[in-house]
């Protein structure tokens, strides 16, 4: 498939926002039960607004993929049968929920129980945060299923697609949360760096499994089934046109096999070992700049990974439209 950079940035940006919110909410829950020191309302409020900023940036990026952006609202009308329509609904819902979560901290909203004159500490933010977690998980599911449900693209049609979307987004958000805490609340940095390492390692395992799986795929379609000719040896030299067409432009990336192999190793380095080394070096040396550099490096690797994800999917129509005269 030909990767669209608008979708590449959409999926990576909203993943960062979702993962950052997960990190903030996990920190608040841990603090509420005494596992971590309590943080100021400003810490959670500012962090939530950063997460919302990434989600909004992803939403804006998605509009560049539309031929008629003014008709974007129509995508939500098919929510009963379309995972894309469900994502269109889930994205603003999750963004709004995270925004409200941040506002409960900024404005210090609280719950006052019947018969009590004092507010319940952190009660409302935890309730709103739990709802935002549910909306965020739904968004991860919808985004991953857009691709996993396409059965004829065998590289995508696996549960690993959904899991990888969730793990990559959570890992990148945790890396950003580690950098954020290095500047705002250093006592949390070790906790967040540890979890960033755990989730990033899990993402490395599942992505490696998906790469091995895709390398071993035996495609159901062949050149014989594509043109309906049952012959043992068929070689196509041209598709019958003197130039390219919509099919050759939109369903094939045009990159060489060598470039694809190179990009695979590039993202494996940039997403996994390099940012982890920077994170831990930043933690040990108390350098917030290194933690921020870890996020920048990992995000660059995620852009490459997502481009590779789209390019690796081999549309069956490419069996027929292989070459031009």
Secondary structure, DSSP 4 states (H G I P E B T S, - for coil): -PPPHHHHHHHHHHHHHHHHHHHHHHHHHHHHTTSS----HHHHHHHHHHHHHHHHHHHHHHHTT-S-GGGGGGGGGGTTT-HHHHHHHHHHHHHHHHHHHHHHHHTT--EE-TT-SSEETTHHHHHHHHHHHHHHHHHHHHHHHHHHT-TTSTTT-SHHHHHHHHHHHHHHHHHHHHHHHHHH-GGGHHHHHHHHHHHHHHHHHHHHHHHHHHHT---S--HHHHHT---S-------S-SS--HHHHHS-----HHHHHHHHHHHHIIIIIHHHHHHHHHHHHT-HHHHHHHHHHHHHHHHHHHHHHHHH---GGGGTS----
